[in-house]
Amino acid sequence: MADTPVVKINAISVPEGAGPELERRFAARLGAVDGTPGFLGFELLRPTAGEERYFVVTRWADDASFRAWSESGDARKAHSGERARPVASGADLLEFEVVDLVGLQAPPA
């Protein structure tokens, strides 16, 4: 659906000891995406017991907004330092639609 909010999670594999550098890089560009049309929010999740990947969680008004940003010069600029001096050893993009649970409720009898 075009108007369905979406969540994109970039699951980043980070070598042991490189987590603090990854966190510094995200802190350095905090707010860089805030003015992007359709952008709703961002969180960086640090791994704890049983997980070694960092999760970069972004929320978007719809998939088209995310795609427009990801194909923009702003997205390339945001990731340019990573290509020059990578911290991650791999990444996977997980994509979700937000389920409107209220809309799925049965009307009162």
Biopython code that builds the backbone (N, CA, C, O; Angstrom):
import numpy as np
from Bio.PDB.StructureBuilder import StructureBuilder

atoms = [
    (1, "MET", "N", (0.832, -1.180, 0.000)),
    (1, "MET", "CA", (0.000, 0.000, 0.000)),
    (1, "MET", "C", (0.879, 1.246, 0.000)),
    (1, "MET", "O", (1.872, 1.305, 0.726)),
    (2, "ALA", "N", (0.536, 2.203, -0.777)),
    (2, "ALA", "CA", (1.361, 3.393, -0.946)),
    (2, "ALA", "C", (1.445, 4.237, 0.319)),
    (2, "ALA", "O", (2.495, 4.819, 0.595)),
    (3, "ASP", "N", (0.372, 4.317, 1.090)),
    (3, "ASP", "CA", (0.367, 5.196, 2.257)),
    (3, "ASP", "C", (0.618, 4.462, 3.567)),
    (3, "ASP", "O", (0.364, 5.013, 4.637)),
    (4, "THR", "N", (1.107, 3.243, 3.502)),
    (4, "THR", "CA", (1.377, 2.474, 4.706)),
    (4, "THR", "C", (2.735, 2.860, 5.268)),
    (4, "THR", "O", (3.729, 2.818, 4.544)),
    (5, "PRO", "N", (2.804, 3.238, 6.551)),
    (5, "PRO", "CA", (4.114, 3.522, 7.144)),
    (5, "PRO", "C", (4.998, 2.279, 7.102)),
    (5, "PRO", "O", (4.511, 1.151, 7.185)),
    (6, "VAL", "N", (6.298, 2.502, 6.974)),
    (6, "VAL", "CA", (7.245, 1.397, 6.898)),
    (6, "VAL", "C", (8.386, 1.612, 7.888)),
    (6, "VAL", "O", (8.690, 2.734, 8.295)),
    (7, "VAL", "N", (9.006, 0.491, 8.256)),
    (7, "VAL", "CA", (10.195, 0.496, 9.101)),
    (7, "VAL", "C", (11.283, -0.230, 8.334)),
    (7, "VAL", "O", (11.069, -1.328, 7.819)),
    (8, "LYS", "N", (12.445, 0.388, 8.262)),
    (8, "LYS", "CA", (13.603, -0.207, 7.604)),
    (8, "LYS", "C", (14.670, -0.408, 8.671)),
    (8, "LYS", "O", (15.021, 0.530, 9.387)),
    (9, "ILE", "N", (15.185, -1.628, 8.778)),
    (9, "ILE", "CA", (16.207, -1.942, 9.767)),
    (9, "ILE", "C", (17.447, -2.417, 9.036)),
    (9, "ILE", "O", (17.422, -3.435, 8.344)),
    (10, "ASN", "N", (18.524, -1.680, 9.192)),
    (10, "ASN", "CA", (19.803, -2.076, 8.631)),
    (10, "ASN", "C", (20.547, -2.816, 9.736)),
    (10, "ASN", "O", (20.988, -2.204, 10.709)),
    (11, "ALA", "N", (20.686, -4.133, 9.590)),
    (11, "ALA", "CA", (21.373, -4.965, 10.578)),
    (11, "ALA", "C", (22.854, -5.003, 10.198)),
    (11, "ALA", "O", (23.239, -5.645, 9.221)),
    (12, "ILE", "N", (23.677, -4.305, 10.986)),
    (12, "ILE", "CA", (25.083, -4.106, 10.642)),
    (12, "ILE", "C", (25.975, -5.011, 11.477)),
    (12, "ILE", "O", (25.968, -4.942, 12.706)),
    (13, "SER", "N", (26.742, -5.861, 10.804)),
    (13, "SER", "CA", (27.744, -6.683, 11.481)),
    (13, "SER", "C", (28.979, -5.831, 11.721)),
    (13, "SER", "O", (29.522, -5.234, 10.792)),
    (14, "VAL", "N", (29.418, -5.778, 12.972)),
    (14, "VAL", "CA", (30.545, -4.930, 13.355)),
    (14, "VAL", "C", (31.591, -5.799, 14.048)),
    (14, "VAL", "O", (31.267, -6.510, 14.999)),
    (15, "PRO", "N", (32.845, -5.751, 13.584)),
    (15, "PRO", "CA", (33.892, -6.537, 14.245)),
    (15, "PRO", "C", (34.041, -6.143, 15.716)),
    (15, "PRO", "O", (33.741, -5.012, 16.099)),
    (16, "GLU", "N", (34.500, -7.076, 16.519)),
    (16, "GLU", "CA", (34.696, -6.822, 17.943)),
    (16, "GLU", "C", (35.571, -5.587, 18.155)),
    (16, "GLU", "O", (36.623, -5.446, 17.532)),
    (17, "GLY", "N", (35.131, -4.714, 19.023)),
    (17, "GLY", "CA", (35.877, -3.503, 19.345)),
    (17, "GLY", "C", (35.572, -2.310, 18.463)),
    (17, "GLY", "O", (36.008, -1.199, 18.764)),
    (18, "ALA", "N", (34.825, -2.511, 17.365)),
    (18, "ALA", "CA", (34.538, -1.416, 16.431)),
    (18, "ALA", "C", (33.220, -0.702, 16.739)),
    (18, "ALA", "O", (32.904, 0.309, 16.112)),
    (19, "GLY", "N", (32.457, -1.216, 17.693)),
    (19, "GLY", "CA", (31.173, -0.612, 18.024)),
    (19, "GLY", "C", (31.249, 0.852, 18.419)),
    (19, "GLY", "O", (30.453, 1.652, 17.926)),
    (20, "PRO", "N", (32.182, 1.238, 19.296)),
    (20, "PRO", "CA", (32.265, 2.652, 19.674)),
    (20, "PRO", "C", (32.518, 3.583, 18.482)),
    (20, "PRO", "O", (31.992, 4.695, 18.449)),
    (21, "GLU", "N", (33.308, 3.145, 17.515)),
    (21, "GLU", "CA", (33.550, 3.978, 16.325)),
    (21, "GLU", "C", (32.278, 4.106, 15.494)),
    (21, "GLU", "O", (31.973, 5.189, 14.995)),
    (22, "LEU", "N", (31.540, 3.023, 15.343)),
    (22, "LEU", "CA", (30.267, 3.085, 14.620)),
    (22, "LEU", "C", (29.326, 4.073, 15.308)),
    (22, "LEU", "O", (28.686, 4.885, 14.641)),
    (23, "GLU", "N", (29.240, 4.008, 16.618)),
    (23, "GLU", "CA", (28.373, 4.916, 17.368)),
    (23, "GLU", "C", (28.808, 6.369, 17.190)),
    (23, "GLU", "O", (27.965, 7.254, 17.045)),
    (24, "ARG", "N", (30.111, 6.618, 17.201)),
    (24, "ARG", "CA", (30.609, 7.985, 16.989)),
    (24, "ARG", "C", (30.217, 8.505, 15.612)),
    (24, "ARG", "O", (29.837, 9.667, 15.468)),
    (25, "ARG", "N", (30.308, 7.646, 14.604)),
    (25, "ARG", "CA", (29.953, 8.075, 13.242)),
    (25, "ARG", "C", (28.474, 8.439, 13.137)),
    (25, "ARG", "O", (28.119, 9.423, 12.488)),
    (26, "PHE", "N", (27.622, 7.654, 13.769)),
    (26, "PHE", "CA", (26.198, 7.992, 13.748)),
    (26, "PHE", "C", (25.929, 9.266, 14.531)),
    (26, "PHE", "O", (25.113, 10.089, 14.114)),
    (27, "ALA", "N", (26.605, 9.439, 15.661)),
    (27, "ALA", "CA", (26.423, 10.658, 16.463)),
    (27, "ALA", "C", (26.852, 11.891, 15.674)),
    (27, "ALA", "O", (26.243, 12.953, 15.804)),
    (28, "ALA", "N", (27.896, 11.758, 14.856)),
    (28, "ALA", "CA", (28.415, 12.896, 14.088)),
    (28, "ALA", "C", (27.426, 13.382, 13.036)),
    (28, "ALA", "O", (27.462, 14.550, 12.649)),
    (29, "ARG", "N", (26.550, 12.510, 12.571)),
    (29, "ARG", "CA", (25.580, 12.931, 11.555)),
    (29, "ARG", "C", (24.141, 12.892, 12.068)),
    (29, "ARG", "O", (23.187, 12.825, 11.292)),
    (30, "LEU", "N", (24.013, 12.934, 13.383)),
    (30, "LEU", "CA", (22.693, 12.952, 13.999)),
    (30, "LEU", "C", (21.860, 14.110, 13.450)),
    (30, "LEU", "O", (22.329, 15.247, 13.402)),
    (31, "GLY", "N", (20.647, 13.824, 13.043)),
    (31, "GLY", "CA", (19.753, 14.852, 12.518)),
    (31, "GLY", "C", (19.891, 15.100, 11.029)),
    (31, "GLY", "O", (19.128, 15.890, 10.473)),
    (32, "ALA", "N", (20.837, 14.453, 10.364)),
    (32, "ALA", "CA", (21.075, 14.710, 8.942)),
    (32, "ALA", "C", (19.882, 14.340, 8.064)),
    (32, "ALA", "O", (19.721, 14.905, 6.982)),
    (33, "VAL", "N", (19.060, 13.421, 8.499)),
    (33, "VAL", "CA", (17.927, 12.954, 7.694)),
    (33, "VAL", "C", (16.617, 13.604, 8.146)),
    (33, "VAL", "O", (15.591, 13.454, 7.483)),
    (34, "ASP", "N", (16.646, 14.315, 9.258)),
    (34, "ASP", "CA", (15.420, 14.833, 9.874)),
    (34, "ASP", "C", (14.513, 15.624, 8.933)),
    (34, "ASP", "O", (13.292, 15.513, 9.043)),
    (35, "GLY", "N", (15.054, 16.405, 8.028)),
    (35, "GLY", "CA", (14.238, 17.228, 7.142)),
    (35, "GLY", "C", (13.774, 16.533, 5.883)),
    (35, "GLY", "O", (13.122, 17.148, 5.039)),
    (36, "THR", "N", (14.098, 15.263, 5.742)),
    (36, "THR", "CA", (13.740, 14.518, 4.537)),
    (36, "THR", "C", (12.235, 14.239, 4.508)),
    (36, "THR", "O", (11.685, 13.750, 5.494)),
    (37, "PRO", "N", (11.558, 14.542, 3.387)),
    (37, "PRO", "CA", (10.116, 14.270, 3.300)),
    (37, "PRO", "C", (9.799, 12.805, 3.603)),
    (37, "PRO", "O", (10.410, 11.901, 3.033)),
    (38, "GLY", "N", (8.856, 12.582, 4.490)),
    (38, "GLY", "CA", (8.417, 11.235, 4.832)),
    (38, "GLY", "C", (9.204, 10.572, 5.949)),
    (38, "GLY", "O", (8.813, 9.504, 6.419)),
    (39, "PHE", "N", (10.303, 11.175, 6.385)),
    (39, "PHE", "CA", (11.102, 10.589, 7.462)),
    (39, "PHE", "C", (10.403, 10.813, 8.796)),
    (39, "PHE", "O", (10.018, 11.937, 9.118)),
    (40, "LEU", "N", (10.238, 9.735, 9.577)),
    (40, "LEU", "CA", (9.515, 9.833, 10.845)),
    (40, "LEU", "C", (10.392, 9.614, 12.073)),
    (40, "LEU", "O", (10.030, 10.051, 13.165)),
    (41, "GLY", "N", (11.536, 8.946, 11.921)),
    (41, "GLY", "CA", (12.368, 8.727, 13.098)),
    (41, "GLY", "C", (13.503, 7.756, 12.866)),
    (41, "GLY", "O", (13.544, 7.035, 11.869)),
    (42, "PHE", "N", (14.438, 7.758, 13.830)),
    (42, "PHE", "CA", (15.659, 6.969, 13.745)),
    (42, "PHE", "C", (16.064, 6.502, 15.137)),
    (42, "PHE", "O", (15.910, 7.233, 16.115)),
    (43, "GLU", "N", (16.581, 5.284, 15.218)),
    (43, "GLU", "CA", (17.199, 4.777, 16.442)),
    (43, "GLU", "C", (18.375, 3.893, 16.063)),
    (43, "GLU", "O", (18.317, 3.153, 15.081)),
    (44, "LEU", "N", (19.441, 3.975, 16.847)),
    (44, "LEU", "CA", (20.571, 3.062, 16.716)),
    (44, "LEU", "C", (20.515, 2.135, 17.917)),
    (44, "LEU", "O", (20.580, 2.587, 19.061)),
    (45, "LEU", "N", (20.393, 0.830, 17.658)),
    (45, "LEU", "CA", (20.290, -0.154, 18.729)),
    (45, "LEU", "C", (21.614, -0.888, 18.879)),
    (45, "LEU", "O", (22.112, -1.495, 17.931)),
    (46, "ARG", "N", (22.181, -0.827, 20.086)),
    (46, "ARG", "CA", (23.443, -1.503, 20.406)),
    (46, "ARG", "C", (23.137, -2.951, 20.793)),
    (46, "ARG", "O", (22.187, -3.199, 21.535)),
    (47, "PRO", "N", (23.928, -3.909, 20.302)),
    (47, "PRO", "CA", (23.660, -5.310, 20.626)),
    (47, "PRO", "C", (23.935, -5.627, 22.099)),
    (47, "PRO", "O", (24.795, -5.027, 22.744)),
    (48, "THR", "N", (23.166, -6.594, 22.597)),
    (48, "THR", "CA", (23.373, -7.113, 23.946)),
    (48, "THR", "C", (23.473, -8.629, 23.846)),
    (48, "THR", "O", (23.798, -9.150, 22.779)),
    (49, "ALA", "N", (23.212, -9.321, 24.888)),
    (49, "ALA", "CA", (23.371, -10.772, 24.948)),
    (49, "ALA", "C", (22.724, -11.482, 23.761)),
    (49, "ALA", "O", (21.551, -11.265, 23.458)),
    (50, "GLY", "N", (23.495, -12.321, 23.105)),
    (50, "GLY", "CA", (22.970, -13.150, 22.035)),
    (50, "GLY", "C", (22.946, -12.524, 20.655)),
    (50, "GLY", "O", (22.530, -13.181, 19.701)),
    (51, "GLU", "N", (23.369, -11.299, 20.515)),
    (51, "GLU", "CA", (23.361, -10.623, 19.208)),
    (51, "GLU", "C", (24.639, -9.811, 19.069)),
    (51, "GLU", "O", (25.093, -9.174, 20.020)),
    (52, "GLU", "N", (25.219, -9.842, 17.860)),
    (52, "GLU", "CA", (26.458, -9.109, 17.614)),
    (52, "GLU", "C", (26.268, -7.953, 16.643)),
    (52, "GLU", "O", (27.187, -7.162, 16.430)),
    (53, "ARG", "N", (25.079, -7.850, 16.054)),
    (53, "ARG", "CA", (24.835, -6.793, 15.075)),
    (53, "ARG", "C", (24.199, -5.576, 15.726)),
    (53, "ARG", "O", (23.423, -5.688, 16.676)),
    (54, "TYR", "N", (24.545, -4.411, 15.192)),
    (54, "TYR", "CA", (23.836, -3.173, 15.519)),
    (54, "TYR", "C", (22.635, -3.094, 14.592)),
    (54, "TYR", "O", (22.716, -3.514, 13.438)),
    (55, "PHE", "N", (21.526, -2.561, 15.080)),
    (55, "PHE", "CA", (20.352, -2.351, 14.251)),
    (55, "PHE", "C", (20.134, -0.851, 14.095)),
    (55, "PHE", "O", (20.012, -0.124, 15.081)),
    (56, "VAL", "N", (20.087, -0.398, 12.846)),
    (56, "VAL", "CA", (19.771, 0.990, 12.528)),
    (56, "VAL", "C", (18.306, 0.988, 12.096)),
    (56, "VAL", "O", (17.971, 0.496, 11.019)),
    (57, "VAL", "N", (17.444, 1.534, 12.935)),
    (57, "VAL", "CA", (16.002, 1.482, 12.710)),
    (57, "VAL", "C", (15.518, 2.850, 12.242)),
    (57, "VAL", "O", (15.683, 3.848, 12.944)),
    (58, "THR", "N", (14.920, 2.889, 11.051)),
    (58, "THR", "CA", (14.325, 4.136, 10.568)),
    (58, "THR", "C", (12.852, 3.897, 10.282)),
    (58, "THR", "O", (12.450, 2.809, 9.869)),
    (59, "ARG", "N", (12.058, 4.930, 10.510)),
    (59, "ARG", "CA", (10.621, 4.882, 10.256)),
    (59, "ARG", "C", (10.289, 5.919, 9.193)),
    (59, "ARG", "O", (10.787, 7.044, 9.229)),
    (60, "TRP", "N", (9.437, 5.525, 8.243)),
    (60, "TRP", "CA", (9.083, 6.370, 7.102)),
    (60, "TRP", "C", (7.576, 6.381, 6.909)),
    (60, "TRP", "O", (6.899, 5.408, 7.241)),
    (61, "ALA", "N", (7.052, 7.463, 6.382)),
    (61, "ALA", "CA", (5.614, 7.590, 6.119)),
    (61, "ALA", "C", (5.136, 6.550, 5.116)),
    (61, "ALA", "O", (4.001, 6.079, 5.191)),
    (62, "ASP", "N", (6.008, 6.195, 4.177)),
    (62, "ASP", "CA", (5.676, 5.192, 3.167)),
    (62, "ASP", "C", (6.965, 4.735, 2.493)),
    (62, "ASP", "O", (8.019, 5.349, 2.658)),
    (63, "ASP", "N", (6.862, 3.654, 1.738)),
    (63, "ASP", "CA", (8.041, 3.096, 1.080)),
    (63, "ASP", "C", (8.615, 4.052, 0.042)),
    (63, "ASP", "O", (9.831, 4.110, -0.142)),
    (64, "ALA", "N", (7.753, 4.800, -0.637)),
    (64, "ALA", "CA", (8.225, 5.739, -1.661)),
    (64, "ALA", "C", (9.145, 6.799, -1.050)),
    (64, "ALA", "O", (10.127, 7.199, -1.675)),
    (65, "SER", "N", (8.838, 7.250, 0.155)),
    (65, "SER", "CA", (9.693, 8.243, 0.822)),
    (65, "SER", "C", (11.065, 7.657, 1.117)),
    (65, "SER", "O", (12.085, 8.313, 0.903)),
    (66, "PHE", "N", (11.092, 6.418, 1.611)),
    (66, "PHE", "CA", (12.378, 5.767, 1.875)),
    (66, "PHE", "C", (13.166, 5.595, 0.584)),
    (66, "PHE", "O", (14.357, 5.902, 0.538)),
    (67, "ARG", "N", (12.512, 5.108, -0.461)),
    (67, "ARG", "CA", (13.200, 4.883, -1.744)),
    (67, "ARG", "C", (13.747, 6.199, -2.303)),
    (67, "ARG", "O", (14.869, 6.240, -2.807)),
    (68, "ALA", "N", (12.972, 7.253, -2.218)),
    (68, "ALA", "CA", (13.429, 8.558, -2.720)),
    (68, "ALA", "C", (14.678, 9.000, -1.973)),
    (68, "ALA", "O", (15.622, 9.496, -2.589)),
    (69, "TRP", "N", (14.699, 8.827, -0.644)),
    (69, "TRP", "CA", (15.886, 9.206, 0.127)),
    (69, "TRP", "C", (17.064, 8.301, -0.216)),
    (69, "TRP", "O", (18.178, 8.784, -0.421)),
    (70, "SER", "N", (16.824, 6.978, -0.281)),
    (70, "SER", "CA", (17.931, 6.040, -0.490)),
    (70, "SER", "C", (18.584, 6.205, -1.858)),
    (70, "SER", "O", (19.743, 5.832, -2.039)),
    (71, "GLU", "N", (17.851, 6.761, -2.821)),
    (71, "GLU", "CA", (18.404, 6.982, -4.157)),
    (71, "GLU", "C", (18.904, 8.411, -4.346)),
    (71, "GLU", "O", (19.322, 8.783, -5.443)),
    (72, "SER", "N", (18.864, 9.207, -3.290)),
    (72, "SER", "CA", (19.243, 10.619, -3.390)),
    (72, "SER", "C", (20.729, 10.837, -3.124)),
    (72, "SER", "O", (21.423, 9.961, -2.608)),
    (73, "GLY", "N", (21.187, 12.006, -3.484)),
    (73, "GLY", "CA", (22.553, 12.411, -3.176)),
    (73, "GLY", "C", (22.778, 12.504, -1.681)),
    (73, "GLY", "O", (23.893, 12.273, -1.213)),
    (74, "ASP", "N", (21.738, 12.840, -0.915)),
    (74, "ASP", "CA", (21.864, 12.919, 0.539)),
    (74, "ASP", "C", (22.224, 11.562, 1.135)),
    (74, "ASP", "O", (23.049, 11.485, 2.046)),
    (75, "ALA", "N", (21.618, 10.503, 0.634)),
    (75, "ALA", "CA", (21.922, 9.162, 1.140)),
    (75, "ALA", "C", (23.352, 8.777, 0.794)),
    (75, "ALA", "O", (24.068, 8.232, 1.633)),
    (76, "ARG", "N", (23.769, 9.055, -0.428)),
    (76, "ARG", "CA", (25.150, 8.733, -0.819)),
    (76, "ARG", "C", (26.142, 9.524, 0.020)),
    (76, "ARG", "O", (27.174, 8.994, 0.432)),
    (77, "LYS", "N", (25.833, 10.783, 0.271)),
    (77, "LYS", "CA", (26.706, 11.625, 1.092)),
    (77, "LYS", "C", (26.785, 11.078, 2.520)),
    (77, "LYS", "O", (27.865, 11.047, 3.112)),
    (78, "ALA", "N", (25.665, 10.654, 3.068)),
    (78, "ALA", "CA", (25.628, 10.131, 4.435)),
    (78, "ALA", "C", (26.484, 8.885, 4.596)),
    (78, "ALA", "O", (27.027, 8.639, 5.673)),
    (79, "HIS", "N", (26.607, 8.098, 3.533)),
    (79, "HIS", "CA", (27.359, 6.852, 3.613)),
    (79, "HIS", "C", (28.739, 6.933, 2.978)),
    (79, "HIS", "O", (29.436, 5.920, 2.915)),
    (80, "SER", "N", (29.153, 8.092, 2.511)),
    (80, "SER", "CA", (30.433, 8.203, 1.798)),
    (80, "SER", "C", (31.625, 7.879, 2.686)),
    (80, "SER", "O", (32.570, 7.243, 2.218)),
    (81, "GLY", "N", (31.618, 8.290, 3.939)),
    (81, "GLY", "CA", (32.727, 8.001, 4.843)),
    (81, "GLY", "C", (32.866, 6.523, 5.137)),
    (81, "GLY", "O", (33.972, 6.039, 5.379)),
    (82, "GLU", "N", (31.755, 5.797, 5.120)),
    (82, "GLU", "CA", (31.787, 4.366, 5.385)),
    (82, "GLU", "C", (32.539, 3.624, 4.294)),
    (82, "GLU", "O", (33.216, 2.632, 4.566)),
    (83, "ARG", "N", (32.424, 4.096, 3.073)),
    (83, "ARG", "CA", (33.109, 3.421, 1.977)),
    (83, "ARG", "C", (34.616, 3.664, 2.037)),
    (83, "ARG", "O", (35.405, 2.787, 1.684)),
    (84, "ALA", "N", (35.008, 4.853, 2.483)),
    (84, "ALA", "CA", (36.429, 5.183, 2.557)),
    (84, "ALA", "C", (37.104, 4.444, 3.713)),
    (84, "ALA", "O", (38.214, 3.935, 3.560)),
    (85, "ARG", "N", (36.436, 4.385, 4.873)),
    (85, "ARG", "CA", (36.988, 3.735, 6.059)),
    (85, "ARG", "C", (35.887, 2.898, 6.712)),
    (85, "ARG", "O", (35.297, 3.320, 7.706)),
    (86, "PRO", "N", (35.611, 1.727, 6.163)),
    (86, "PRO", "CA", (34.481, 0.950, 6.677)),
    (86, "PRO", "C", (34.699, 0.460, 8.110)),
    (86, "PRO", "O", (35.810, 0.102, 8.502)),
    (87, "VAL", "N", (33.611, 0.455, 8.876)),
    (87, "VAL", "CA", (33.616, -0.103, 10.223)),
    (87, "VAL", "C", (32.880, -1.443, 10.205)),
    (87, "VAL", "O", (33.248, -2.367, 10.931)),
    (88, "ALA", "N", (31.857, -1.544, 9.385)),
    (88, "ALA", "CA", (31.032, -2.748, 9.321)),
    (88, "ALA", "C", (31.691, -3.816, 8.456)),
    (88, "ALA", "O", (32.408, -3.516, 7.500)),
    (89, "SER", "N", (31.428, -5.068, 8.818)),
    (89, "SER", "CA", (31.911, -6.177, 8.005)),
    (89, "SER", "C", (30.792, -6.760, 7.148)),
    (89, "SER", "O", (31.021, -7.698, 6.384)),
    (90, "GLY", "N", (29.594, -6.217, 7.270)),
    (90, "GLY", "CA", (28.459, -6.660, 6.469)),
    (90, "GLY", "C", (27.184, -6.006, 6.960)),
    (90, "GLY", "O", (27.135, -5.472, 8.068)),
    (91, "ALA", "N", (26.148, -6.049, 6.126)),
    (91, "ALA", "CA", (24.864, -5.454, 6.516)),
    (91, "ALA", "C", (23.736, -6.109, 5.730)),
    (91, "ALA", "O", (23.908, -6.516, 4.581)),
    (92, "ASP", "N", (22.592, -6.199, 6.369)),
    (92, "ASP", "CA", (21.375, -6.714, 5.743)),
    (92, "ASP", "C", (20.255, -5.718, 5.995)),
    (92, "ASP", "O", (20.114, -5.204, 7.104)),
    (93, "LEU", "N", (19.456, -5.443, 4.966)),
    (93, "LEU", "CA", (18.313, -4.551, 5.116)),
    (93, "LEU", "C", (17.062, -5.382, 5.358)),
    (93, "LEU", "O", (16.690, -6.218, 4.534)),
    (94, "LEU", "N", (16.420, -5.143, 6.494)),
    (94, "LEU", "CA", (15.156, -5.788, 6.834)),
    (94, "LEU", "C", (14.059, -4.755, 6.623)),
    (94, "LEU", "O", (14.192, -3.613, 7.065)),
    (95, "GLU", "N", (12.972, -5.142, 5.948)),
    (95, "GLU", "CA", (11.925, -4.187, 5.584)),
    (95, "GLU", "C", (10.568, -4.659, 6.099)),
    (95, "GLU", "O", (10.199, -5.824, 5.952)),
    (96, "PHE", "N", (9.830, -3.719, 6.711)),
    (96, "PHE", "CA", (8.540, -4.039, 7.307)),
    (96, "PHE", "C", (7.523, -2.956, 7.009)),
    (96, "PHE", "O", (7.878, -1.789, 6.845)),
    (97, "GLU", "N", (6.243, -3.347, 6.936)),
    (97, "GLU", "CA", (5.132, -2.402, 6.922)),
    (97, "GLU", "C", (4.554, -2.371, 8.324)),
    (97, "GLU", "O", (4.552, -3.387, 9.019)),
    (98, "VAL", "N", (4.066, -1.217, 8.742)),
    (98, "VAL", "CA", (3.431, -1.080, 10.048)),
    (98, "VAL", "C", (1.978, -1.531, 9.917)),
    (98, "VAL", "O", (1.246, -1.046, 9.054)),
    (99, "VAL", "N", (1.574, -2.446, 10.763)),
    (99, "VAL", "CA", (0.211, -2.972, 10.735)),
    (99, "VAL", "C", (-0.704, -2.045, 11.534)),
    (99, "VAL", "O", (-0.416, -1.710, 12.683)),
    (100, "ASP", "N", (-1.795, -1.641, 10.920)),
    (100, "ASP", "CA", (-2.797, -0.794, 11.577)),
    (100, "ASP", "C", (-3.740, -1.699, 12.362)),
    (100, "ASP", "O", (-4.768, -2.134, 11.843)),
    (101, "LEU", "N", (-3.387, -1.981, 13.616)),
    (101, "LEU", "CA", (-4.193, -2.891, 14.426)),
    (101, "LEU", "C", (-5.567, -2.323, 14.741)),
    (101, "LEU", "O", (-6.540, -3.071, 14.843)),
    (102, "VAL", "N", (-5.655, -1.018, 14.894)),
    (102, "VAL", "CA", (-6.956, -0.397, 15.163)),
    (102, "VAL", "C", (-7.896, -0.646, 13.988)),
    (102, "VAL", "O", (-9.074, -0.950, 14.179)),
    (103, "GLY", "N", (-7.371, -0.517, 12.779)),
    (103, "GLY", "CA", (-8.179, -0.740, 11.587)),
    (103, "GLY", "C", (-8.621, -2.183, 11.426)),
    (103, "GLY", "O", (-9.585, -2.462, 10.713)),
    (104, "LEU", "N", (-7.924, -3.107, 12.083)),
    (104, "LEU", "CA", (-8.264, -4.525, 11.982)),
    (104, "LEU", "C", (-9.249, -4.976, 13.056)),
    (104, "LEU", "O", (-9.774, -6.088, 12.986)),
    (105, "GLN", "N", (-9.501, -4.128, 14.042)),
    (105, "GLN", "CA", (-10.435, -4.497, 15.106)),
    (105, "GLN", "C", (-11.843, -4.644, 14.547)),
    (105, "GLN", "O", (-12.268, -3.896, 13.667)),
    (106, "ALA", "N", (-12.544, -5.622, 15.079)),
    (106, "ALA", "CA", (-13.942, -5.811, 14.684)),
    (106, "ALA", "C", (-14.776, -4.692, 15.299)),
    (106, "ALA", "O", (-14.543, -4.301, 16.442)),
    (107, "PRO", "N", (-15.738, -4.181, 14.551)),
    (107, "PRO", "CA", (-16.605, -3.143, 15.131)),
    (107, "PRO", "C", (-17.366, -3.711, 16.327)),
    (107, "PRO", "O", (-17.690, -4.898, 16.356)),
    (108, "PRO", "N", (-17.650, -2.862, 17.309)),
    (108, "PRO", "CA", (-18.403, -3.349, 18.479)),
    (108, "PRO", "C", (-19.750, -3.924, 18.054)),
    (108, "PRO", "O", (-20.423, -3.406, 17.163)),
    (109, "ALA", "N", (-20.112, -4.996, 18.714)),
    (109, "ALA", "CA", (-21.386, -5.665, 18.379)),
    (109, "ALA", "C", (-22.573, -4.942, 18.961)),
    (109, "ALA", "O", (-23.711, -5.372, 18.774)),
]
sb = StructureBuilder()
sb.init_structure("model")
sb.init_model(0)
sb.init_chain("A")
sb.init_seg("    ")
for serial, (resi, resn, name, xyz) in enumerate(atoms, 1):
    if name == "N":
        sb.init_residue(resn, " ", resi, " ")
    sb.init_atom(name, np.array(xyz, "f"), 0.0, 1.0, " ", f" {name:<3s}", serial, name[0])
structure = sb.get_structure()
